Amino acid sequence: MPSPFSVTAFPVSIPSVLKQTDWTEPWLIGLIAFHIFCLLLTCFSTQRYKLQIGHFLCLVILVYCAEYINEIAAMNWRLFSKYQYFDSRGMFISIVFSAPLLFNAMIIVIMWVRKTLSVMTDLKTLQEKRKEKKRRRKEE
């Protein structure tokens, strides 16, 4: 069976890439499991700041290395896959590998921004309370 991802007929849209992918391949199932693990780690590391920083850095490094991973996978796809999914444009690896990792990184950044805003709000409340105490002492 010819690959639906041949160089001349590589899909150009996200839905066609997702539709033409054989999701029963063991390496893709493993990749999905990896992404689920990353999402769970993102969700459960909210109270462990150092773990979250390490996880965030790993996510960003993996996305940075996606081009190199794509090149290596394109050269060795017969070792682990039925089809050649890895094109020179990197569409497949961007959708299936990088996008979920960036989604996790975005969740972490949003959690950091919310935490920062919460701390800033608490700090401003404390400043206002101290200011009020000082004002009351001066009045007495």
NORVENZI-V869638 format. One record per backbone hydrogen bond with DSSP energy under -1.0 kcal/mol. NH is the residue of the N-H (numbers start at 1). CO is the residue of the C=O. Records with the same first field share a line. If there is no record, write none. Layout:
NH: CO  CO
This chain:
6: 3
17: 13
18: 14
19: 15
20: 16
23: 21
25: 22
29: 25
30: 26
31: 27
32: 28
33: 29
34: 30
35: 31
36: 32
37: 33
38: 34
39: 35
40: 36
41: 37
42: 38
43: 39
44: 40
52: 48
53: 49
54: 50
55: 51
56: 52
57: 53
58: 54
59: 55
60: 56
61: 57
62: 58
63: 59
64: 60
65: 61
66: 63
69: 65
70: 66
71: 67
72: 68
73: 69
74: 70
75: 71
76: 72
79: 76
80: 77
81: 77
85: 83
87: 85
94: 90
95: 91
96: 92
97: 93
98: 93
99: 94
101: 97
102: 98
103: 99
104: 100
105: 101
106: 102
107: 103
108: 104
109: 105
110: 106
111: 107
112: 108
113: 109
114: 110
115: 111
116: 112
117: 113
118: 114
119: 115
120: 116
121: 117
122: 118
123: 119
124: 120
125: 121
126: 122
127: 123
128: 124
129: 125
130: 126
131: 127
132: 128
133: 129
134: 130
135: 131
136: 132
137: 133
138: 134
139: 135
140: 136
